[in-house]
């Protein structure tokens, strides 16, 4: 033990050290673990065709065809990077690593908006350290997928949304509505609109806002404030989407401001009946690989389907017969698909709570607590424990550590939320709207993703700015005299 503990690092040195740590982690993941993904080729082709042929489309047997399969935000990002620093996986990955580091600073800014001014420096530093050391979004810098850009824009949109929720408490108290207060809602909608051009479910940000401010302005005298805030945010959301909507109307003669729910090529059949059937049992990410993603390209083996998919031997035999018909030609026909739809209706009628509650809860657990090793060169399997440990103890240890990190971040967010809600005094009541917004967004996005046909754990990464900002609340001081910006372990004191 040192007789005189070293002086706490100045704020600028803390920020610089955190930034360096975050940059080194991202460069390690980008350079050491570059990863391919099935959708990467689609995004790169869209960007290349848009940049060089001036057509936002894909090449099929009949040539280059305009497409609305993906919203244009991420291909536009790839095209810009190609123009500025060159085309290729390394250029894209390095750009995404820098962008994700920027997201860490946005998370720090977001967390600072959740507390009164005397605590902002401390909470911002805690959130920054949590963000720069979190490997999950950083890992996606190494792959050509929109998660890094989508998370950046989500964090950016959450900042004015939280500020607006906090400012609404002042309006509720009778303070005058300055022009800047109302501009906050428009800016939030504008950023959400830009995010929607990257991931089409981003409007859930504004959907989460509605109940928060509706509760705040529930009195009849305040309804005008509520309508004005929603109108301004909605206008901001619509503005970036208008060019995309107009383009789709001109090209395809349809009103399409987002992207088709089933992102399929023109000659690809969408097996909606099969999706309805998997919706009655599919909870593990492994099953997404083995069943929905195999349809149309590979065989689906009956032995790969878990026992929970069958309520009886007769039902298992019916599924086996349908898979035999599909596997014979690797083609999902409307007749086979209708038979799967009938199975889905029967299973839901027998056990409605299973389809509407238990399977979504299982999917939510998978989305949040999977080890997230899909981009790493390890199996990601923990069980059977003895066999996995014997085959590769390092891979088992990494998988267990990453799985535990999910519980750590979620637990930290819950603890931070409770810590902030326990703060006494009128000054803290104004910030509860911001806390409520982050919780509402996380819950709403999770609920939405449980209804997606192929739920992937990466889809909840956009919630991590909210999770990390809430987790930073654990570093609120116990008394006004506490002034250390970070815990002793981070400061290097003994």
C-alpha positions as CSV (number, residue, x, y, z in Angstrom):
1,X,0.0,0.0,0.0
2,X,1.4,3.4,-1.0
3,X,1.8,5.9,1.8
4,X,0.6,8.7,-0.4
5,X,-1.9,7.6,-3.1
6,X,-1.0,9.1,-6.5
7,X,-3.0,12.1,-7.7
8,X,-6.0,11.3,-9.9
9,X,-5.2,11.7,-13.6
10,X,-6.5,15.0,-15.0
11,X,-9.6,14.8,-17.1
12,X,-7.8,15.3,-20.5
13,X,-5.4,12.5,-19.7
14,X,-8.3,10.2,-18.7
15,X,-10.0,10.9,-22.0
16,X,-6.8,10.4,-24.0
17,X,-6.1,7.1,-22.2
18,X,-9.6,5.9,-22.8
19,X,-9.4,6.9,-26.4
20,X,-6.1,5.1,-26.9
21,X,-7.5,2.0,-25.2
22,X,-10.5,1.9,-27.4
23,X,-8.5,2.5,-30.6
24,X,-6.1,-0.3,-29.7
25,X,-8.9,-2.8,-29.0
26,X,-10.6,-2.0,-32.3
27,X,-7.4,-2.2,-34.3
28,X,-6.7,-5.6,-32.7
29,X,-10.2,-6.9,-33.7
30,X,-10.0,-5.4,-37.2
31,X,-6.5,-6.6,-38.1
32,X,-6.4,-9.8,-36.1
33,X,-10.0,-11.1,-36.7
34,X,-11.3,-9.8,-40.1
35,X,-14.6,-11.6,-40.7
36,X,-16.7,-12.3,-43.8
37,X,-20.5,-12.2,-43.6
38,X,-23.2,-13.4,-46.0
39,X,-24.7,-9.9,-46.5
40,X,-21.4,-8.2,-47.0
41,X,-21.3,-9.0,-50.7
42,X,-24.8,-7.5,-51.2
43,X,-23.8,-4.2,-49.5
44,X,-20.5,-4.0,-51.4
45,X,-22.2,-4.7,-54.7
46,X,-24.8,-2.1,-54.1
47,X,-22.2,0.5,-53.2
48,X,-20.0,-0.4,-56.2
49,X,-22.9,-0.3,-58.7
50,X,-24.1,3.0,-57.3
51,X,-20.7,4.5,-57.5
52,X,-19.5,3.3,-60.9
53,X,-22.7,2.5,-62.9
54,X,-24.9,5.1,-61.1
55,X,-27.6,2.5,-60.5
56,X,-28.6,1.5,-57.0
57,X,-29.1,-2.2,-57.9
58,X,-27.8,-5.7,-58.1
59,X,-26.7,-7.9,-61.0
60,X,-29.0,-10.8,-61.9
61,X,-29.1,-13.1,-64.9
62,X,-30.7,-10.3,-67.0
63,X,-28.1,-7.7,-66.0
64,X,-28.0,-4.8,-63.6
65,X,-31.4,-4.3,-62.0
66,X,-32.5,-1.5,-59.7
67,X,-33.3,-2.8,-56.2
68,X,-35.0,-1.8,-53.0
69,X,-33.8,-4.9,-51.1
70,X,-31.6,-2.8,-48.7
71,X,-32.0,0.8,-47.5
72,X,-29.3,3.0,-49.1
73,X,-27.5,4.4,-46.0
74,X,-24.9,1.8,-45.5
75,X,-24.0,1.4,-49.2
76,X,-23.7,5.2,-49.4
77,X,-21.3,5.0,-46.5
78,X,-19.2,2.3,-48.2
79,X,-19.2,4.4,-51.5
80,X,-17.9,7.5,-49.6
81,X,-15.2,5.4,-48.0
82,X,-14.2,4.0,-51.4
83,X,-13.9,7.5,-52.8
84,X,-11.9,8.9,-49.8
85,X,-9.5,6.1,-48.8
86,X,-10.1,3.2,-51.3
87,X,-12.2,0.2,-51.7
88,X,-11.6,-3.0,-49.8
89,X,-12.2,-4.8,-46.5
90,X,-9.3,-3.1,-44.7
91,X,-10.3,0.4,-45.7
92,X,-13.9,-0.3,-44.6
93,X,-12.8,-1.9,-41.4
94,X,-10.5,1.0,-40.4
95,X,-13.1,3.6,-41.2
96,X,-15.6,1.6,-39.0
97,X,-13.1,1.3,-36.2
98,X,-12.7,5.1,-36.1
99,X,-16.5,5.6,-36.3
100,X,-17.1,3.2,-33.5
101,X,-14.6,5.1,-31.4
102,X,-16.7,8.2,-32.1
103,X,-19.8,6.2,-30.8
104,X,-18.0,5.8,-27.5
105,X,-17.8,9.6,-27.1
106,X,-21.4,9.9,-28.0
107,X,-22.2,7.3,-25.3
108,X,-20.3,9.5,-22.8
109,X,-22.2,12.6,-24.0
110,X,-25.5,10.6,-23.7
111,X,-24.8,9.5,-20.1
112,X,-23.9,13.1,-19.1
113,X,-27.4,14.2,-20.1
114,X,-29.0,11.9,-17.6
115,X,-27.6,13.6,-14.5
116,X,-27.4,17.1,-13.1
117,X,-24.5,19.3,-14.0
118,X,-22.3,18.6,-10.9
119,X,-22.1,14.9,-11.8
120,X,-21.7,15.1,-15.6
121,X,-17.9,14.9,-15.8
122,X,-17.7,11.9,-13.5
123,X,-20.5,10.0,-15.3
124,X,-19.2,10.9,-18.8
125,X,-15.8,9.4,-17.9
126,X,-17.4,6.2,-16.5
127,X,-19.5,5.8,-19.6
128,X,-16.5,6.5,-21.9
129,X,-14.5,3.7,-20.2
130,X,-17.4,1.3,-20.4
131,X,-17.9,2.0,-24.1
132,X,-14.3,1.9,-25.2
133,X,-13.7,-1.5,-23.5
134,X,-17.0,-3.1,-24.7
135,X,-16.0,-5.6,-27.4
136,X,-19.4,-6.3,-28.9
137,X,-20.0,-3.4,-31.3
138,X,-16.2,-3.0,-31.7
139,X,-16.1,-6.5,-33.1
140,X,-18.4,-5.5,-36.0
141,X,-15.9,-3.0,-37.2
142,X,-14.1,-5.9,-38.8
143,X,-17.0,-6.9,-41.0
144,X,-18.9,-5.1,-43.8
145,X,-22.3,-4.9,-42.0
146,X,-24.2,-1.8,-41.0
147,X,-24.1,-2.4,-37.2
148,X,-21.3,0.1,-36.5
149,X,-22.9,2.9,-38.5
150,X,-26.4,2.1,-37.2
151,X,-25.2,2.2,-33.6
152,X,-23.4,5.5,-34.1
153,X,-26.6,7.1,-35.5
154,X,-28.7,5.6,-32.7
155,X,-26.4,7.0,-30.1
156,X,-26.5,10.4,-31.9
157,X,-30.3,10.4,-32.0
158,X,-30.7,9.4,-28.3
159,X,-28.8,12.5,-27.2
160,X,-31.4,15.1,-28.4
161,X,-34.2,12.7,-27.4
162,X,-33.0,12.5,-23.9
163,X,-32.4,16.3,-23.8
164,X,-35.9,16.8,-25.0
165,X,-37.3,14.6,-22.3
166,X,-35.4,16.5,-19.7
167,X,-36.4,19.8,-21.1
168,X,-40.0,18.7,-21.2
169,X,-39.9,18.7,-17.4
170,X,-39.1,22.4,-17.4
171,X,-42.0,23.0,-19.8
172,X,-44.3,21.0,-17.6
173,X,-43.2,23.3,-14.7
174,X,-44.2,26.4,-16.7
175,X,-40.9,27.5,-18.1
176,X,-41.2,29.2,-21.5
177,X,-40.6,27.0,-24.6
178,X,-37.5,28.4,-26.3
179,X,-37.1,27.8,-30.0
180,X,-34.0,25.6,-29.2
181,X,-36.2,23.3,-27.1
182,X,-38.5,22.6,-30.0
183,X,-35.6,22.3,-32.4
184,X,-34.3,19.5,-30.2
185,X,-37.3,17.3,-31.3
186,X,-36.7,18.1,-35.0
187,X,-33.0,17.3,-34.7
188,X,-33.8,14.0,-32.9
189,X,-36.2,13.0,-35.7
190,X,-33.7,14.0,-38.4
191,X,-31.0,11.8,-36.8
192,X,-33.5,9.0,-36.5
193,X,-34.4,9.4,-40.2
194,X,-30.7,9.1,-41.1
195,X,-30.5,6.0,-39.0
196,X,-33.5,4.6,-40.7
197,X,-31.6,4.7,-44.0
198,X,-29.1,2.3,-42.4
199,X,-31.5,0.0,-40.4
200,X,-35.2,0.3,-41.2
201,X,-36.4,-0.4,-37.7
202,X,-34.7,2.8,-36.3
203,X,-38.1,4.7,-36.1
204,X,-38.6,2.6,-32.9
205,X,-36.6,5.4,-31.3
206,X,-39.5,7.7,-31.8
207,X,-42.0,5.1,-31.0
208,X,-40.4,4.7,-27.6
209,X,-40.5,8.5,-27.1
210,X,-44.3,8.7,-27.5
211,X,-45.4,7.0,-24.2
212,X,-42.7,8.9,-22.3
213,X,-43.8,12.4,-23.3
214,X,-47.4,11.3,-23.4
215,X,-47.2,10.5,-19.7
216,X,-45.3,13.7,-19.0
217,X,-47.9,15.8,-20.8
218,X,-51.0,13.7,-19.9
219,X,-53.0,16.8,-18.7
220,X,-55.3,18.3,-21.2
221,X,-53.6,21.7,-20.9
222,X,-50.3,20.1,-22.1
223,X,-51.7,18.2,-25.1
224,X,-50.5,20.9,-27.5
225,X,-46.9,20.4,-26.3
226,X,-47.2,16.7,-27.0
227,X,-48.7,17.2,-30.5
228,X,-46.0,19.7,-31.4
229,X,-43.1,17.6,-30.2
230,X,-44.4,14.5,-32.1
231,X,-45.0,16.6,-35.2
232,X,-41.5,18.1,-35.2
233,X,-39.9,14.7,-34.6
234,X,-42.0,13.1,-37.3
235,X,-41.1,15.8,-39.8
236,X,-37.4,15.4,-39.0
237,X,-37.8,11.6,-39.5
238,X,-39.6,12.0,-42.9
239,X,-37.1,14.5,-44.4
240,X,-34.2,12.1,-45.0
241,X,-36.6,9.4,-46.2
242,X,-38.3,11.4,-48.9
243,X,-35.7,11.0,-51.6
244,X,-35.7,7.2,-51.0
245,X,-39.5,7.1,-51.1
246,X,-39.6,9.2,-54.3
247,X,-37.0,7.0,-55.9
248,X,-39.0,3.8,-55.1
249,X,-42.2,5.4,-56.4
250,X,-40.6,6.4,-59.7
251,X,-38.7,3.0,-60.1
252,X,-41.2,0.5,-58.7
253,X,-44.5,2.5,-58.6
254,X,-45.0,1.7,-54.9
255,X,-44.9,3.7,-51.7
256,X,-41.8,2.3,-49.9
257,X,-40.0,4.6,-47.4
258,X,-38.2,1.7,-45.7
259,X,-37.3,-1.7,-47.2
260,X,-39.4,-4.8,-47.9
261,X,-40.0,-6.9,-44.8
262,X,-38.7,-10.0,-46.6
263,X,-35.5,-8.8,-48.3
264,X,-35.6,-11.3,-51.2
265,X,-34.4,-11.1,-54.8
266,X,-37.1,-10.9,-57.5
267,X,-36.9,-14.6,-58.4
268,X,-36.8,-15.8,-54.8
269,X,-39.9,-17.3,-53.1
270,X,-40.6,-16.1,-49.5
271,X,-41.6,-19.0,-47.3
272,X,-44.0,-17.2,-45.0
273,X,-45.6,-20.4,-43.9
274,X,-42.3,-21.9,-42.9
275,X,-41.5,-18.7,-41.0
276,X,-44.8,-18.9,-39.1
277,X,-44.0,-22.5,-38.2
278,X,-40.5,-21.6,-36.9
279,X,-42.1,-18.8,-35.0
280,X,-43.8,-21.5,-32.8
281,X,-40.5,-23.0,-31.6
282,X,-37.3,-21.3,-32.9
283,X,-35.3,-19.6,-30.1
284,X,-31.6,-20.4,-30.6
285,X,-29.4,-18.6,-33.1
286,X,-28.1,-22.0,-34.1
287,X,-31.5,-23.0,-35.4
288,X,-31.6,-19.9,-37.7
289,X,-28.5,-21.2,-39.5
290,X,-29.9,-24.8,-39.8
291,X,-33.5,-24.1,-40.9
292,X,-34.5,-20.6,-42.3
293,X,-31.1,-19.8,-43.8
294,X,-30.8,-23.2,-45.4
295,X,-34.1,-23.0,-47.2
296,X,-33.5,-22.4,-50.9
297,X,-29.8,-23.2,-50.9
298,X,-29.2,-26.4,-48.8
299,X,-30.9,-29.4,-47.3
300,X,-32.8,-29.1,-44.0
301,X,-32.2,-32.1,-41.8
302,X,-34.9,-33.4,-39.5
303,X,-32.3,-34.3,-36.9
304,X,-31.2,-30.6,-36.7
305,X,-34.6,-29.5,-35.5
306,X,-35.0,-29.5,-31.7
307,X,-37.7,-31.7,-30.1
308,X,-39.6,-28.6,-29.1
309,X,-40.7,-28.2,-32.7
310,X,-43.0,-31.3,-32.4
311,X,-45.9,-31.8,-30.2
312,X,-46.4,-35.5,-31.2
313,X,-44.9,-38.3,-33.2
314,X,-47.6,-37.6,-35.9
315,X,-46.5,-34.0,-36.2
316,X,-42.9,-35.0,-36.5
317,X,-43.8,-37.4,-39.3
318,X,-45.6,-34.7,-41.1
319,X,-42.6,-32.4,-40.9
320,X,-40.3,-35.2,-42.0
321,X,-42.6,-35.7,-45.1
322,X,-42.5,-32.0,-46.0
323,X,-38.7,-31.8,-45.6
324,X,-38.3,-34.9,-47.8
325,X,-40.3,-33.1,-50.5
326,X,-38.3,-29.9,-50.1
327,X,-34.9,-31.7,-50.0
328,X,-35.6,-33.7,-53.2
329,X,-35.3,-30.5,-55.3
330,X,-34.1,-27.9,-52.7
331,X,-37.1,-25.8,-53.6
332,X,-39.8,-24.4,-51.3
333,X,-43.0,-24.6,-53.2
334,X,-46.2,-22.8,-52.3
335,X,-47.8,-26.2,-51.5
336,X,-45.1,-27.1,-49.0
337,X,-45.2,-23.7,-47.5
338,X,-49.0,-23.8,-47.0
339,X,-48.6,-27.1,-45.2
340,X,-46.1,-25.5,-42.8
341,X,-48.5,-22.6,-42.3
342,X,-51.2,-25.1,-41.3
343,X,-48.8,-26.7,-38.8
344,X,-48.2,-23.2,-37.4
345,X,-51.9,-22.6,-37.0
346,X,-52.4,-25.9,-35.3
347,X,-49.5,-25.4,-32.9
348,X,-50.6,-21.9,-32.0
349,X,-54.2,-23.1,-31.4
350,X,-53.0,-25.8,-29.0
351,X,-50.6,-23.6,-27.1
352,X,-51.2,-19.9,-27.8
353,X,-49.0,-18.7,-24.9
354,X,-46.1,-20.6,-26.3
355,X,-46.2,-18.7,-29.6
356,X,-47.0,-15.2,-28.2
357,X,-45.1,-15.3,-25.0
358,X,-42.7,-18.2,-24.3
359,X,-40.9,-18.3,-27.7
360,X,-40.5,-14.5,-27.8
361,X,-39.0,-14.6,-24.2
362,X,-36.6,-17.3,-25.3
363,X,-35.6,-15.3,-28.3
364,X,-35.1,-12.2,-26.1
365,X,-32.7,-14.3,-23.9
366,X,-30.8,-15.5,-27.0
367,X,-30.6,-11.9,-28.4
368,X,-29.1,-10.5,-25.1
369,X,-27.1,-13.4,-23.6
370,X,-25.5,-15.2,-26.5
371,X,-21.7,-15.1,-26.4
372,X,-21.6,-13.2,-29.7
373,X,-18.7,-15.2,-31.1
374,X,-20.1,-15.4,-34.7
375,X,-17.3,-13.2,-36.1
376,X,-14.5,-15.0,-34.1
377,X,-12.7,-18.1,-35.2
378,X,-14.1,-20.2,-32.4
379,X,-17.1,-22.5,-32.2
380,X,-18.9,-20.5,-29.5
381,X,-20.1,-23.7,-27.8
382,X,-20.1,-24.2,-24.0
383,X,-21.9,-27.6,-23.9
384,X,-21.2,-30.3,-23.3
385,X,-18.7,-28.7,-21.0
386,X,-16.2,-31.5,-20.6
387,X,-16.0,-32.1,-24.3
388,X,-15.7,-28.4,-25.3
389,X,-13.0,-27.9,-22.7
390,X,-11.1,-30.9,-23.8
391,X,-11.3,-29.9,-27.5
392,X,-10.2,-26.3,-27.1
393,X,-9.9,-24.8,-23.6
394,X,-9.0,-21.4,-24.9
395,X,-12.1,-21.2,-27.2
396,X,-14.2,-22.4,-24.3
397,X,-12.8,-19.7,-22.0
398,X,-13.3,-16.9,-24.5
399,X,-16.9,-18.1,-25.1
400,X,-17.6,-18.2,-21.4
401,X,-16.1,-14.8,-20.8
402,X,-18.0,-13.1,-23.6
403,X,-21.2,-14.8,-22.4
404,X,-20.6,-13.5,-18.9
405,X,-20.0,-10.0,-20.2
406,X,-23.6,-9.9,-21.5
407,X,-24.9,-10.6,-18.0
408,X,-22.4,-8.0,-16.7
409,X,-23.6,-5.2,-19.0
410,X,-27.3,-5.9,-18.5
411,X,-26.9,-6.2,-14.7
412,X,-24.8,-3.0,-14.6
413,X,-27.5,-1.2,-16.5
414,X,-30.3,-2.4,-14.2
415,X,-28.2,-1.4,-11.1
416,X,-27.4,2.0,-12.6
417,X,-31.1,2.6,-13.4
418,X,-32.1,1.8,-9.8
419,X,-29.2,3.9,-8.4
420,X,-30.4,7.0,-10.4
421,X,-34.0,6.5,-9.5
422,X,-33.1,6.5,-5.8
423,X,-31.5,9.9,-6.0
424,X,-33.6,12.3,-3.9
425,X,-34.5,15.9,-4.7
426,X,-36.5,17.9,-7.2
427,X,-33.4,18.4,-9.4
428,X,-33.4,14.6,-10.2
429,X,-37.0,14.3,-11.2
430,X,-36.5,16.1,-14.5
431,X,-34.0,13.4,-15.5
432,X,-36.4,10.5,-15.0
433,X,-37.9,11.1,-18.5
434,X,-34.5,10.5,-20.1
435,X,-34.0,7.3,-18.1
436,X,-37.5,6.2,-19.0
437,X,-36.8,6.8,-22.7
438,X,-33.7,4.6,-22.7
439,X,-35.6,1.8,-20.9
440,X,-38.6,2.1,-23.3
441,X,-36.3,2.0,-26.4
442,X,-34.4,-1.1,-25.2
443,X,-37.6,-3.0,-24.3
444,X,-39.5,-2.0,-27.5
445,X,-36.6,-2.8,-29.8
446,X,-36.1,-6.2,-28.0
447,X,-39.8,-7.0,-28.3
448,X,-39.8,-6.1,-32.0
449,X,-36.8,-8.2,-32.8
450,X,-38.4,-11.3,-31.2
451,X,-40.9,-11.1,-34.0
452,X,-38.3,-11.1,-36.8
453,X,-38.2,-14.3,-38.8
454,X,-34.5,-14.8,-38.3
455,X,-33.5,-13.1,-35.0
456,X,-29.8,-12.4,-34.9
457,X,-28.0,-11.3,-31.7
458,X,-26.3,-8.4,-33.6
459,X,-29.7,-6.7,-34.0
460,X,-29.7,-5.6,-30.3
461,X,-26.2,-3.9,-30.5
462,X,-28.0,-0.7,-31.3
463,X,-29.3,-0.8,-27.7
464,X,-25.9,-0.8,-26.2
465,X,-25.5,3.0,-26.1
466,X,-28.5,3.0,-23.8
467,X,-27.3,0.0,-21.8
468,X,-23.8,1.5,-21.3
469,X,-25.2,5.0,-20.4
470,X,-27.5,3.4,-17.8
471,X,-24.6,1.3,-16.5
472,X,-22.5,4.5,-15.9
473,X,-25.1,5.6,-13.3
474,X,-23.5,3.1,-11.0
475,X,-20.6,5.6,-10.6
476,X,-22.8,8.3,-9.1
477,X,-21.2,9.5,-5.9
478,X,-22.6,8.4,-2.6
479,X,-22.3,11.9,-1.2
480,X,-21.7,15.4,-2.6
481,X,-18.1,15.2,-1.3
482,X,-17.2,12.3,-3.6
483,X,-15.3,13.7,-6.5
484,X,-13.2,10.9,-8.0
485,X,-14.2,10.5,-11.6
486,X,-13.6,6.7,-11.8
487,X,-13.2,3.8,-9.4
488,X,-9.8,3.1,-7.9
489,X,-9.1,0.1,-10.1
490,X,-9.4,2.3,-13.2
491,X,-7.4,5.1,-11.7
492,X,-4.5,2.7,-10.9
493,X,-4.6,3.3,-7.1
494,X,-3.7,0.6,-4.7
